Amino acid sequence: MRHGKGDCMLADNLDACVFVLPREARASFNHTNLMTEMIGSLAYQKRPVPLSLVGVTERHADLFRKLGELRKRKQRAEQFMDYMAVCFRLEHPEDSGYTPGRRFQRIKIDYLRILRGWLFNPDGREAAVLKGWVASRFGLNPRYHDGPLDDYESEPYQRFLSMQSAGLYNTNALESQLDVLYHFCQYELALRHDNKDHLTLYRGVNAIDQHDILAKGPGGTAVVLLNNLNSFSDDRERASEFGDYILETNVPLAKIIFYRDLLPGTFKGEGEVMVIGGLYRVRLATY
């Protein structure tokens, strides 16, 4: 995400400007019901429409039918985790080809381990898997992973590909697990935020000029190109602990793939929200 391009435009009225998702920030296809250019656009941030991964809710219709019968959030979370364990044989790796004693077995790598890895290190191997999944499913390419990814032949990009490949090796339909997780997250967000399309979220950042700021407007407003996956917080005070600047923005619910209390009791801490990137209208301020 940090590129330090130094070509930020100054504008008296950002609404009068036209911003297009850069070609290098998007793939030629995705697995959703919308074009990548739309998903990553300012127009989508302003007026989001339903976003879905093709075929996921149909293939897992039994899960969502059972969720509809439960009134308590904790019960639904337990139902989801039980379903994932059964559907993907997470507790019976031998059904998926596991042979005891063989090298390079990674039978404990599942969606929970991947989420924990992201929360621990957004530039680690598990984070590379998540960023690769976002690129595959939503068509938004990663911009940063332990270094800028603007050159396919660069060392950071090759290292990212290696980490992504290693993270997926010998796992049980890991990307499909993440597909179901996304739709479960969307199901719960719709219940939790009835009649809302957005959440106001915050991100603490340092060295703000090293970010992809396309334009700056009055009052600290700006248009930025975010990495394809980002950590935000629903608590401004909490976000201030992670940087000298606060980036505040309205995030479409459809671009949230996970939040910490989606699965109560599973992750420590509060407030972290994982957000799909693209172009965003934001407000920048010092704390």
Backbone as CSV, one residue per row, in Angstrom:
resi,resn,N_x,N_y,N_z,CA_x,CA_y,CA_z,C_x,C_y,C_z
1,MET,0.815,-1.192,0.000,0.000,0.000,0.000,0.855,1.250,0.000
2,ARG,2.071,1.208,0.504,2.899,2.388,0.630,3.807,2.482,-0.585
3,HIS,3.590,3.537,-1.355,4.400,3.653,-2.562,5.136,4.978,-2.673
4,GLY,4.653,6.006,-1.997,5.345,7.284,-2.041,5.468,7.833,-3.444
5,LYS,4.392,7.849,-4.211,4.453,8.243,-5.609,4.744,9.735,-5.766
6,GLY,4.301,10.545,-4.787,4.631,11.956,-4.849,3.865,12.730,-5.891
7,ASP,2.793,12.184,-6.470,2.056,12.867,-7.532,0.606,13.110,-7.116
8,CYS,0.386,13.349,-5.841,-0.955,13.580,-5.322,-1.514,14.882,-5.885
9,MET,-2.758,14.858,-6.309,-3.431,16.021,-6.853,-4.122,16.793,-5.733
10,LEU,-4.107,18.111,-5.819,-4.844,18.957,-4.893,-6.120,19.423,-5.580
11,ALA,-7.236,19.328,-4.861,-8.522,19.666,-5.476,-9.378,20.445,-4.487
12,ASP,-10.038,21.482,-4.987,-10.957,22.246,-4.150,-12.250,21.487,-3.914
13,ASN,-12.590,20.604,-4.850,-13.839,19.845,-4.754,-13.603,18.433,-5.271
14,LEU,-13.435,17.491,-4.372,-13.171,16.115,-4.794,-14.341,15.521,-5.561
15,ASP,-15.553,15.987,-5.269,-16.730,15.447,-5.958,-16.728,15.796,-7.441
16,ALA,-15.983,16.825,-7.817,-15.935,17.231,-9.217,-14.868,16.466,-9.996
17,CYS,-14.090,15.639,-9.312,-13.010,14.886,-9.950,-13.476,13.473,-10.299
18,VAL,-12.850,12.917,-11.296,-13.142,11.542,-11.718,-11.931,10.679,-11.379
19,PHE,-12.185,9.593,-10.650,-11.116,8.683,-10.255,-11.442,7.285,-10.775
20,VAL,-10.458,6.673,-11.414,-10.618,5.338,-11.979,-9.649,4.390,-11.284
21,LEU,-10.140,3.214,-10.928,-9.282,2.213,-10.311,-8.133,1.883,-11.258
22,PRO,-6.874,2.079,-10.850,-5.744,1.835,-11.751,-5.714,0.395,-12.275
23,ARG,-5.242,0.250,-13.489,-5.214,-1.072,-14.117,-4.383,-2.053,-13.311
24,GLU,-3.271,-1.604,-12.744,-2.403,-2.514,-12.008,-3.013,-2.947,-10.679
25,ALA,-4.071,-2.280,-10.252,-4.711,-2.628,-8.983,-5.840,-3.636,-9.152
26,ARG,-6.124,-4.062,-10.369,-7.243,-4.974,-10.593,-6.865,-6.106,-11.541
27,ALA,-7.497,-7.240,-11.296,-7.310,-8.398,-12.169,-8.347,-8.355,-13.288
28,SER,-8.201,-9.236,-14.262,-9.097,-9.228,-15.414,-10.414,-9.949,-15.149
29,PHE,-10.513,-10.655,-14.014,-11.756,-11.354,-13.705,-11.871,-11.524,-12.198
30,ASN,-13.066,-11.857,-11.756,-13.280,-12.168,-10.347,-14.375,-13.220,-10.242
31,HIS,-14.758,-13.573,-9.023,-15.768,-14.600,-8.791,-17.024,-14.028,-8.158
32,THR,-17.319,-12.761,-8.449,-18.485,-12.127,-7.861,-19.527,-11.812,-8.935
33,ASN,-20.620,-11.215,-8.485,-21.691,-10.809,-9.387,-21.471,-9.422,-9.970
34,LEU,-20.344,-8.772,-9.651,-20.053,-7.424,-10.120,-18.678,-7.366,-10.780
35,MET,-18.488,-6.356,-11.629,-17.178,-6.145,-12.241,-16.204,-5.587,-11.205
36,THR,-14.933,-5.942,-11.354,-13.919,-5.480,-10.418,-13.848,-3.961,-10.375
37,GLU,-13.963,-3.310,-11.530,-13.898,-1.854,-11.571,-14.970,-1.225,-10.693
38,MET,-16.135,-1.869,-10.614,-17.199,-1.359,-9.759,-16.884,-1.605,-8.291
39,ILE,-16.431,-2.813,-7.962,-16.145,-3.145,-6.563,-15.120,-2.191,-5.972
40,GLY,-14.124,-1.815,-6.757,-13.052,-0.964,-6.258,-13.269,0.517,-6.460
41,SER,-14.461,0.929,-6.870,-14.699,2.320,-7.236,-15.221,3.159,-6.079
42,LEU,-15.102,4.482,-6.222,-15.711,5.409,-5.269,-17.232,5.350,-5.352
43,ALA,-17.754,5.080,-6.534,-19.205,4.974,-6.689,-19.749,3.836,-5.831
44,TYR,-19.011,2.731,-5.757,-19.470,1.617,-4.935,-19.378,1.967,-3.461
45,GLN,-18.324,2.670,-3.074,-18.239,3.089,-1.673,-19.441,3.950,-1.296
46,LYS,-19.831,4.831,-2.196,-20.926,5.758,-1.899,-22.277,5.070,-1.928
47,ARG,-22.501,4.226,-2.929,-23.802,3.571,-3.083,-23.595,2.076,-3.364
48,PRO,-23.284,1.307,-2.333,-23.043,-0.132,-2.549,-24.322,-0.887,-2.868
49,VAL,-24.148,-1.932,-3.635,-25.226,-2.871,-3.943,-24.783,-4.238,-3.464
50,PRO,-25.711,-5.198,-3.337,-25.338,-6.528,-2.826,-24.188,-7.150,-3.616
51,LEU,-23.266,-7.739,-2.885,-22.078,-8.369,-3.448,-22.028,-9.808,-2.966
52,SER,-21.842,-10.726,-3.880,-21.810,-12.139,-3.488,-20.794,-12.894,-4.324
53,LEU,-20.251,-13.948,-3.741,-19.373,-14.866,-4.460,-20.250,-15.905,-5.139
54,VAL,-20.056,-16.046,-6.409,-20.952,-16.863,-7.225,-21.004,-18.305,-6.729
55,GLY,-22.219,-18.773,-6.450,-22.464,-20.175,-6.125,-22.287,-20.569,-4.678
56,VAL,-21.748,-19.676,-3.837,-21.428,-20.068,-2.459,-22.688,-20.311,-1.639
57,THR,-23.624,-19.388,-1.641,-24.832,-19.575,-0.832,-25.676,-20.732,-1.347
58,GLU,-25.619,-20.975,-2.652,-26.358,-22.108,-3.209,-25.756,-23.436,-2.761
59,ARG,-24.421,-23.530,-2.803,-23.764,-24.772,-2.406,-23.899,-25.038,-0.914
60,HIS,-24.042,-23.985,-0.142,-24.102,-24.136,1.311,-25.456,-23.661,1.845
61,ALA,-26.489,-23.924,1.086,-27.833,-23.476,1.456,-28.283,-24.065,2.787
62,ASP,-27.848,-25.277,3.095,-28.262,-25.911,4.348,-27.763,-25.127,5.546
63,LEU,-26.550,-24.581,5.468,-26.013,-23.772,6.551,-26.904,-22.567,6.803
64,PHE,-27.234,-21.840,5.755,-27.983,-20.603,5.940,-29.435,-20.875,6.323
65,ARG,-29.946,-22.016,5.936,-31.284,-22.402,6.409,-31.258,-22.630,7.917
66,LYS,-30.226,-23.324,8.398,-30.119,-23.584,9.832,-29.863,-22.298,10.619
67,LEU,-29.070,-21.398,10.058,-28.817,-20.128,10.729,-30.107,-19.338,10.907
68,GLY,-30.985,-19.430,9.919,-32.250,-18.714,9.978,-33.164,-19.194,11.082
69,GLU,-32.896,-20.362,11.621,-33.726,-20.916,12.689,-33.229,-20.522,14.079
70,LEU,-32.091,-19.836,14.149,-31.476,-19.509,15.432,-31.573,-18.012,15.702
71,ARG,-31.941,-17.647,16.911,-32.142,-16.245,17.242,-30.928,-15.616,17.908
72,LYS,-30.091,-16.415,18.574,-28.970,-15.867,19.316,-27.685,-15.919,18.489
73,ARG,-26.916,-14.821,18.572,-25.697,-14.705,17.791,-24.697,-15.804,18.122
74,LYS,-24.548,-16.126,19.416,-23.600,-17.163,19.812,-24.004,-18.514,19.248
75,GLN,-25.293,-18.804,19.223,-25.765,-20.074,18.653,-25.447,-20.148,17.163
76,ARG,-25.619,-19.038,16.474,-25.324,-19.035,15.036,-23.828,-19.229,14.790
77,ALA,-22.996,-18.597,15.619,-21.546,-18.775,15.477,-21.157,-20.233,15.702
78,GLU,-21.756,-20.855,16.707,-21.468,-22.266,16.973,-21.948,-23.141,15.829
79,GLN,-23.121,-22.819,15.274,-23.639,-23.574,14.139,-22.707,-23.452,12.939
80,PHE,-22.216,-22.239,12.701,-21.287,-22.011,11.595,-20.015,-22.833,11.770
81,MET,-19.418,-22.792,12.957,-18.166,-23.503,13.181,-18.366,-25.016,13.111
82,ASP,-19.489,-25.498,13.603,-19.791,-26.928,13.486,-19.949,-27.326,12.024
83,TYR,-20.643,-26.493,11.274,-20.841,-26.780,9.850,-19.502,-26.826,9.114
84,MET,-18.630,-25.871,9.396,-17.328,-25.837,8.728,-16.523,-27.094,9.053
85,ALA,-16.570,-27.513,10.307,-15.819,-28.705,10.710,-16.305,-29.936,9.967
86,VAL,-17.622,-30.037,9.792,-18.191,-31.209,9.121,-18.018,-31.118,7.615
87,CYS,-18.367,-29.956,7.049,-18.334,-29.798,5.588,-16.933,-29.987,5.025
88,PHE,-15.943,-29.442,5.712,-14.568,-29.504,5.217,-13.727,-30.564,5.940
89,ARG,-14.376,-31.423,6.715,-13.723,-32.553,7.384,-12.505,-32.089,8.168
90,LEU,-12.659,-30.982,8.882,-11.532,-30.387,9.585,-11.026,-31.251,10.729
91,GLU,-11.887,-32.078,11.284,-11.480,-32.955,12.387,-11.185,-34.376,11.921
92,HIS,-11.284,-34.605,10.621,-11.009,-35.938,10.056,-10.142,-35.796,8.804
93,PRO,-8.901,-35.352,8.959,-8.044,-35.094,7.791,-7.773,-36.336,6.956
94,GLU,-7.914,-37.524,7.551,-7.668,-38.744,6.774,-8.667,-38.899,5.637
95,ASP,-9.852,-38.270,5.772,-10.852,-38.336,4.701,-10.453,-37.503,3.494
96,SER,-9.457,-36.638,3.690,-9.014,-35.761,2.610,-7.607,-36.090,2.138
97,GLY,-7.160,-37.293,2.449,-5.875,-37.742,1.937,-4.709,-37.651,2.890
98,TYR,-4.961,-37.313,4.152,-3.880,-37.221,5.129,-3.321,-38.604,5.428
99,THR,-2.005,-38.729,5.348,-1.325,-39.976,5.664,-0.353,-39.727,6.804
100,PRO,-0.593,-40.280,7.983,0.305,-40.055,9.126,1.753,-40.418,8.791
101,GLY,2.665,-39.596,9.257,4.081,-39.867,9.065,4.696,-39.208,7.848
102,ARG,3.872,-38.700,6.924,4.435,-38.049,5.738,4.890,-36.641,6.082
103,ARG,5.881,-36.157,5.354,6.403,-34.817,5.577,5.457,-33.766,5.013
104,PHE,5.615,-32.552,5.513,4.899,-31.378,5.006,3.384,-31.485,5.173
105,GLN,2.947,-32.147,6.229,1.522,-32.174,6.517,1.125,-30.864,7.207
106,ARG,0.002,-30.312,6.783,-0.456,-29.036,7.344,-1.940,-29.159,7.685
107,ILE,-2.277,-30.216,8.405,-3.677,-30.548,8.618,-4.391,-29.562,9.525
108,LYS,-3.650,-28.760,10.279,-4.293,-27.824,11.194,-4.478,-26.433,10.582
109,ILE,-4.122,-26.269,9.318,-4.274,-24.978,8.664,-5.704,-24.876,8.131
110,ASP,-6.501,-24.059,8.803,-7.876,-23.848,8.381,-8.190,-22.357,8.466
111,TYR,-9.446,-22.011,8.253,-9.820,-20.596,8.215,-9.511,-19.890,9.531
112,LEU,-9.625,-20.578,10.665,-9.330,-19.968,11.956,-7.841,-19.666,12.090
113,ARG,-7.002,-20.594,11.666,-5.558,-20.373,11.733,-5.145,-19.213,10.811
114,ILE,-5.785,-19.130,9.665,-5.469,-18.050,8.733,-5.854,-16.696,9.331
115,LEU,-7.016,-16.621,9.969,-7.441,-15.374,10.602,-6.497,-14.980,11.730
116,ARG,-6.109,-15.945,12.547,-5.178,-15.648,13.640,-3.842,-15.134,13.088
117,GLY,-3.407,-15.721,11.991,-2.162,-15.278,11.376,-2.235,-13.833,10.920
118,TRP,-3.360,-13.455,10.320,-3.542,-12.063,9.889,-3.516,-11.124,11.087
119,LEU,-4.238,-11.474,12.138,-4.301,-10.614,13.316,-2.937,-10.468,13.986
120,PHE,-2.096,-11.489,13.843,-0.763,-11.449,14.431,0.213,-10.685,13.549
121,ASN,0.137,-10.869,12.223,1.100,-10.252,11.320,0.482,-10.086,9.930
122,PRO,0.051,-8.882,9.564,-0.569,-8.658,8.252,0.398,-8.736,7.086
123,ASP,1.678,-9.012,7.353,2.655,-9.229,6.289,3.212,-10.651,6.329
124,GLY,2.542,-11.548,7.046,3.004,-12.914,7.163,2.414,-13.845,6.124
125,ARG,2.703,-15.145,6.291,2.268,-16.140,5.314,0.752,-16.247,5.256
126,GLU,0.088,-16.264,6.413,-1.363,-16.378,6.415,-1.998,-15.151,5.770
127,ALA,-1.400,-13.981,6.008,-1.910,-12.767,5.378,-1.747,-12.816,3.868
128,ALA,-0.660,-13.426,3.400,-0.467,-13.578,1.949,-1.575,-14.434,1.349
129,VAL,-1.992,-15.482,2.078,-3.108,-16.319,1.616,-4.380,-15.486,1.503
130,LEU,-4.658,-14.675,2.510,-5.870,-13.854,2.503,-5.839,-12.827,1.375
131,LYS,-4.712,-12.179,1.170,-4.621,-11.192,0.093,-4.750,-11.857,-1.266
132,GLY,-4.187,-13.063,-1.398,-4.354,-13.808,-2.649,-5.801,-14.219,-2.869
133,TRP,-6.484,-14.584,-1.792,-7.905,-14.945,-1.884,-8.736,-13.746,-2.308
134,VAL,-8.467,-12.574,-1.747,-9.194,-11.366,-2.151,-8.959,-11.081,-3.632
135,ALA,-7.719,-11.226,-4.089,-7.415,-11.001,-5.497,-8.181,-11.974,-6.378
136,SER,-8.225,-13.239,-5.987,-8.911,-14.258,-6.772,-10.414,-14.046,-6.787
137,ARG,-10.994,-13.774,-5.640,-12.453,-13.703,-5.531,-13.020,-12.357,-5.950
138,PHE,-12.352,-11.255,-5.565,-12.907,-9.925,-5.810,-12.170,-9.156,-6.907
139,GLY,-11.068,-9.699,-7.391,-10.363,-9.092,-8.514,-9.486,-7.904,-8.164
140,LEU,-9.263,-7.647,-6.877,-8.433,-6.522,-6.454,-7.044,-7.031,-6.080
141,ASN,-6.048,-6.570,-6.792,-4.683,-7.054,-6.575,-4.071,-6.457,-5.303
142,PRO,-3.234,-7.230,-4.617,-2.525,-6.671,-3.459,-1.556,-5.596,-3.910
143,ARG,-1.434,-4.541,-3.094,-0.551,-3.430,-3.407,0.710,-3.437,-2.546
144,TYR,0.586,-4.107,-1.404,1.697,-4.099,-0.461,1.671,-5.374,0.367
145,HIS,2.860,-5.991,0.522,3.015,-7.117,1.436,4.482,-7.204,1.814
146,ASP,4.811,-6.615,2.936,6.204,-6.539,3.377,7.067,-5.862,2.319
147,GLY,6.493,-4.922,1.607,7.150,-4.213,0.520,6.147,-3.934,-0.581
148,PRO,6.387,-2.921,-1.422,5.450,-2.611,-2.514,5.411,-3.728,-3.549
149,LEU,4.212,-3.985,-4.085,4.025,-5.060,-5.065,3.680,-4.477,-6.440
150,ASP,4.342,-3.402,-6.827,4.038,-2.754,-8.101,4.915,-3.247,-9.247
151,ASP,5.766,-4.240,-8.986,6.631,-4.803,-10.027,6.612,-6.321,-9.884
152,TYR,6.067,-7.014,-10.887,5.927,-8.463,-10.821,7.258,-9.186,-10.671
153,GLU,8.344,-8.547,-11.097,9.650,-9.189,-11.032,10.445,-8.787,-9.782
154,SER,9.849,-7.965,-8.939,10.578,-7.479,-7.765,10.682,-8.567,-6.706
155,GLU,11.641,-8.381,-5.809,11.820,-9.340,-4.721,10.592,-9.413,-3.812
156,PRO,9.970,-8.267,-3.421,8.771,-8.369,-2.572,7.639,-9.143,-3.243
157,TYR,7.456,-8.953,-4.555,6.370,-9.659,-5.233,6.639,-11.153,-5.302
158,GLN,7.868,-11.531,-5.617,8.202,-12.950,-5.669,8.108,-13.580,-4.284
159,ARG,8.483,-12.832,-3.260,8.365,-13.331,-1.895,6.889,-13.503,-1.514
160,PHE,6.050,-12.563,-1.945,4.613,-12.680,-1.691,4.046,-13.936,-2.338
161,LEU,4.404,-14.193,-3.597,3.906,-15.382,-4.285,4.358,-16.655,-3.586
162,SER,5.606,-16.653,-3.121,6.134,-17.822,-2.421,5.376,-18.059,-1.120
163,MET,5.111,-16.995,-0.376,4.389,-17.121,0.887,2.949,-17.577,0.653
164,GLN,2.334,-17.052,-0.373,0.957,-17.442,-0.685,0.889,-18.919,-1.051
165,SER,1.820,-19.359,-1.891,1.850,-20.759,-2.302,2.096,-21.674,-1.120
166,ALA,3.051,-21.291,-0.254,3.353,-22.103,0.920,2.162,-22.152,1.869
167,GLY,1.434,-21.046,1.963,0.284,-21.003,2.852,-0.872,-21.864,2.396
168,LEU,-0.981,-22.078,1.100,-2.075,-22.894,0.560,-1.700,-24.357,0.406
169,TYR,-0.406,-24.657,0.467,0.053,-26.014,0.192,-0.521,-27.015,1.194
170,ASN,-1.096,-28.085,0.655,-1.536,-29.213,1.463,-2.582,-28.816,2.507
171,THR,-3.472,-27.910,2.121,-4.583,-27.533,2.994,-5.880,-28.021,2.364
172,ASN,-6.920,-28.068,3.169,-8.178,-28.669,2.732,-9.152,-27.597,2.255
173,ALA,-9.139,-27.310,0.931,-10.077,-26.360,0.328,-10.107,-25.054,1.118
174,LEU,-8.930,-24.534,1.441,-8.842,-23.381,2.323,-9.560,-22.165,1.737
175,GLU,-9.393,-21.910,0.457,-10.047,-20.752,-0.150,-11.568,-20.910,-0.146
176,SER,-12.052,-22.135,-0.292,-13.496,-22.361,-0.199,-13.994,-22.127,1.226
177,GLN,-13.183,-22.445,2.211,-13.542,-22.142,3.596,-13.705,-20.631,3.774
178,LEU,-12.798,-19.860,3.184,-12.877,-18.409,3.285,-14.104,-17.866,2.559
179,ASP,-14.507,-18.520,1.473,-15.727,-18.123,0.770,-16.934,-18.186,1.700
180,VAL,-17.051,-19.295,2.418,-18.193,-19.476,3.323,-18.106,-18.495,4.487
181,LEU,-16.890,-18.263,4.988,-16.701,-17.299,6.063,-17.190,-15.918,5.643
182,TYR,-16.852,-15.496,4.427,-17.292,-14.180,3.944,-18.810,-14.077,3.963
183,HIS,-19.487,-15.095,3.477,-20.946,-15.017,3.415,-21.582,-15.126,4.798
184,PHE,-20.949,-15.851,5.700,-21.449,-15.860,7.077,-21.293,-14.473,7.696
185,CYS,-20.161,-13.833,7.455,-19.938,-12.479,7.947,-21.009,-11.533,7.408
186,GLN,-21.311,-11.648,6.115,-22.335,-10.788,5.523,-23.711,-11.062,6.125
187,TYR,-23.994,-12.319,6.407,-25.272,-12.694,7.028,-25.413,-12.021,8.387
188,GLU,-24.355,-12.085,9.190,-24.408,-11.511,10.526,-24.425,-9.980,10.492
189,LEU,-23.701,-9.383,9.576,-23.712,-7.926,9.462,-25.105,-7.418,9.113
190,ALA,-25.797,-8.137,8.243,-27.148,-7.720,7.867,-28.092,-7.759,9.064
191,LEU,-27.913,-8.741,9.946,-28.749,-8.825,11.144,-28.358,-7.759,12.163
192,ARG,-27.074,-7.531,12.290,-26.567,-6.619,13.316,-26.789,-5.160,12.954
193,HIS,-26.764,-4.845,11.658,-26.888,-3.462,11.201,-28.040,-3.361,10.210
194,ASP,-29.212,-3.685,10.660,-30.405,-3.665,9.818,-30.618,-2.269,9.230
195,ASN,-30.878,-2.224,7.924,-31.150,-0.974,7.203,-29.940,-0.046,7.109
196,LYS,-28.734,-0.572,7.312,-27.521,0.212,7.133,-26.687,-0.382,6.012
197,ASP,-26.037,0.485,5.248,-25.168,0.037,4.160,-23.694,0.215,4.492
198,HIS,-23.378,1.029,5.501,-21.996,1.382,5.806,-21.715,1.311,7.299
199,LEU,-20.439,1.199,7.621,-19.936,1.431,8.965,-18.830,2.486,8.881
200,THR,-18.806,3.407,9.840,-17.696,4.344,9.929,-16.565,3.666,10.691
201,LEU,-15.423,3.517,10.030,-14.290,2.801,10.608,-13.051,3.681,10.580
202,TYR,-12.056,3.258,11.380,-10.862,4.067,11.582,-9.610,3.194,11.436
203,ARG,-8.562,3.849,10.932,-7.290,3.140,10.766,-6.162,4.074,11.168
204,GLY,-5.326,3.627,12.086,-4.161,4.409,12.470,-3.022,4.167,11.496
205,VAL,-2.412,5.247,10.980,-1.353,5.115,9.987,-0.201,6.049,10.335
206,ASN,0.992,5.687,9.886,2.173,6.532,9.984,2.630,6.914,8.586
207,ALA,3.468,7.942,8.480,4.052,8.336,7.191,2.972,8.377,6.118
208,ILE,1.988,9.219,6.312,0.814,9.224,5.458,1.155,9.484,3.995
209,ASP,2.212,10.260,3.724,2.568,10.564,2.341,3.145,9.373,1.601
210,GLN,3.431,8.283,2.324,3.906,7.074,1.661,2.755,6.178,1.210
211,HIS,1.545,6.597,1.482,0.378,5.843,1.044,-0.065,6.307,-0.339
212,ASP,-0.905,5.517,-0.978,-1.407,5.848,-2.311,-2.527,6.866,-2.203
213,ILE,-2.155,8.122,-2.013,-3.127,9.207,-1.963,-3.245,9.790,-3.367
214,LEU,-4.405,9.632,-3.971,-4.593,10.117,-5.333,-4.899,11.604,-5.370
215,ALA,-5.600,12.094,-4.342,-5.950,13.513,-4.313,-6.248,13.933,-2.890
216,LYS,-5.970,15.208,-2.595,-6.317,15.797,-1.315,-7.280,16.948,-1.542
217,GLY,-8.297,16.999,-0.693,-9.273,18.069,-0.773,-9.281,18.881,0.499
218,PRO,-10.244,19.767,0.657,-10.302,20.613,1.857,-10.718,19.821,3.087
219,GLY,-10.320,20.357,4.256,-10.766,19.763,5.517,-10.225,18.387,5.800
220,GLY,-9.061,18.057,5.256,-8.469,16.750,5.501,-9.052,15.633,4.671
221,THR,-9.929,15.941,3.734,-10.494,14.905,2.874,-9.470,14.460,1.836
222,ALA,-9.600,13.228,1.406,-8.667,12.691,0.418,-9.292,11.492,-0.271
223,VAL,-8.734,11.140,-1.403,-9.066,9.903,-2.099,-7.820,9.035,-2.082
224,VAL,-7.945,7.825,-1.552,-6.799,6.938,-1.435,-7.101,5.609,-2.121
225,LEU,-6.028,4.962,-2.550,-6.118,3.604,-3.060,-5.566,2.691,-1.974
226,LEU,-6.457,1.943,-1.333,-6.051,1.064,-0.247,-5.545,-0.271,-0.772
227,ASN,-4.739,-0.926,0.033,-4.337,-2.297,-0.257,-5.589,-3.149,-0.423
228,ASN,-5.463,-4.324,-1.040,-6.681,-5.101,-1.304,-7.298,-5.687,-0.044
229,LEU,-6.545,-5.716,1.071,-7.100,-6.127,2.356,-6.437,-5.284,3.442
230,ASN,-7.259,-4.790,4.382,-6.777,-3.821,5.366,-7.427,-4.059,6.721
231,SER,-6.704,-3.708,7.769,-7.251,-3.744,9.123,-7.757,-2.363,9.504
232,PHE,-8.999,-2.307,9.933,-9.597,-1.093,10.476,-10.086,-1.396,11.885
233,SER,-10.585,-0.356,12.548,-11.177,-0.516,13.868,-12.491,0.250,13.917
234,ASP,-13.433,-0.252,14.700,-14.673,0.500,14.899,-14.556,1.449,16.085
235,ASP,-13.350,1.532,16.669,-13.077,2.372,17.830,-11.962,3.355,17.478
236,ARG,-12.295,4.649,17.404,-11.302,5.654,17.026,-10.136,5.691,18.014
237,GLU,-10.446,5.575,19.301,-9.406,5.585,20.324,-8.435,4.426,20.121
238,ARG,-8.970,3.276,19.813,-8.138,2.101,19.573,-7.262,2.289,18.345
239,ALA,-7.820,2.859,17.287,-7.066,3.063,16.054,-5.897,4.014,16.264
240,SER,-6.057,4.980,17.182,-5.008,5.967,17.419,-3.745,5.335,18.000
241,GLU,-3.860,4.124,18.533,-2.699,3.454,19.102,-1.739,2.938,18.030
242,PHE,-2.169,2.954,16.766,-1.380,2.322,15.704,-0.798,3.314,14.716
243,GLY,-0.886,4.612,15.007,-0.294,5.564,14.091,-0.504,7.000,14.531
244,ASP,0.237,7.903,13.887,0.147,9.323,14.204,-1.045,9.985,13.520
245,TYR,-1.579,9.329,12.489,-2.721,9.857,11.769,-3.894,8.886,11.895
246,ILE,-5.087,9.447,11.848,-6.300,8.638,11.813,-6.927,8.760,10.431
247,LEU,-7.124,7.639,9.785,-7.832,7.590,8.517,-9.258,7.138,8.816
248,GLU,-10.212,7.994,8.570,-11.630,7.700,8.849,-12.389,7.582,7.527
249,THR,-13.204,6.556,7.413,-13.954,6.384,6.171,-15.224,5.588,6.413
250,ASN,-16.163,5.736,5.489,-17.387,4.938,5.511,-17.171,3.706,4.644
251,VAL,-17.216,2.540,5.263,-16.946,1.278,4.564,-18.257,0.559,4.278
252,PRO,-18.515,0.191,3.022,-19.706,-0.612,2.736,-19.666,-1.930,3.507
253,LEU,-20.780,-2.326,4.062,-20.834,-3.604,4.772,-20.373,-4.738,3.866
254,ALA,-20.688,-4.640,2.577,-20.347,-5.709,1.636,-18.844,-5.891,1.472
255,LYS,-18.036,-4.912,1.902,-16.584,-5.013,1.764,-15.901,-5.393,3.071
256,ILE,-16.693,-5.873,4.027,-16.144,-6.383,5.285,-16.139,-7.906,5.226
257,ILE,-14.981,-8.518,5.437,-14.911,-9.973,5.350,-14.856,-10.637,6.719
258,PHE,-14.529,-9.848,7.763,-14.452,-10.433,9.105,-14.348,-9.327,10.127
259,TYR,-14.945,-9.547,11.307,-14.741,-8.671,12.453,-14.606,-9.562,13.680
260,ARG,-13.886,-9.104,14.697,-13.427,-9.983,15.774,-14.548,-10.698,16.509
261,ASP,-15.656,-10.015,16.790,-16.707,-10.685,17.549,-17.719,-11.404,16.660
262,LEU,-17.344,-11.662,15.404,-18.175,-12.517,14.549,-18.263,-13.912,15.146
263,LEU,-17.150,-14.370,15.728,-17.087,-15.692,16.356,-16.755,-15.484,17.828
264,PRO,-17.750,-15.255,18.677,-17.506,-14.895,20.083,-16.625,-15.909,20.802
265,GLY,-15.655,-15.383,21.542,-14.783,-16.225,22.341,-13.646,-16.874,21.594
266,THR,-13.562,-16.629,20.288,-12.536,-17.297,19.484,-11.255,-16.484,19.392
267,PHE,-11.379,-15.160,19.349,-10.217,-14.287,19.200,-10.192,-13.275,20.334
268,LYS,-8.996,-12.973,20.811,-8.835,-11.982,21.858,-8.889,-10.581,21.254
269,GLY,-9.227,-9.608,22.100,-9.274,-8.231,21.644,-10.622,-7.884,21.050
270,GLU,-10.778,-6.622,20.748,-12.041,-6.136,20.214,-11.790,-5.098,19.135
271,GLY,-12.779,-4.920,18.276,-12.805,-3.765,17.395,-12.189,-3.938,16.028
272,GLU,-11.336,-4.950,15.792,-10.679,-5.057,14.491,-11.655,-5.543,13.431
273,VAL,-11.574,-4.891,12.273,-12.437,-5.207,11.143,-11.552,-5.360,9.916
274,MET,-11.735,-6.431,9.159,-10.953,-6.682,7.951,-11.744,-6.211,6.742
275,VAL,-11.142,-5.285,5.976,-11.852,-4.552,4.942,-11.190,-4.752,3.582
276,ILE,-11.999,-5.064,2.582,-11.537,-5.143,1.201,-11.226,-3.737,0.699
277,GLY,-10.144,-3.611,-0.065,-9.660,-2.296,-0.479,-10.284,-1.750,-1.744
278,GLY,-9.478,-0.983,-2.478,-9.948,-0.233,-3.636,-9.856,1.255,-3.365
279,LEU,-10.593,2.041,-4.125,-10.620,3.485,-3.933,-11.576,3.844,-2.800
280,TYR,-11.139,4.775,-1.938,-11.967,5.227,-0.828,-11.848,6.742,-0.657
281,ARG,-12.966,7.354,-0.396,-12.981,8.754,0.073,-12.800,8.700,1.587
282,VAL,-11.800,9.411,2.097,-11.466,9.327,3.519,-11.288,10.728,4.098
283,ARG,-11.177,10.775,5.415,-10.790,11.988,6.114,-9.537,11.672,6.928
284,LEU,-8.521,12.490,6.774,-7.262,12.300,7.464,-7.123,13.341,8.562
285,ALA,-6.703,12.894,9.731,-6.539,13.816,10.847,-5.464,13.298,11.779
286,THR,-4.793,14.219,12.471,-3.915,13.822,13.554,-4.776,13.609,14.777
287,TYR,-4.323,12.690,15.622,-5.164,12.374,16.786,-5.144,13.511,17.788
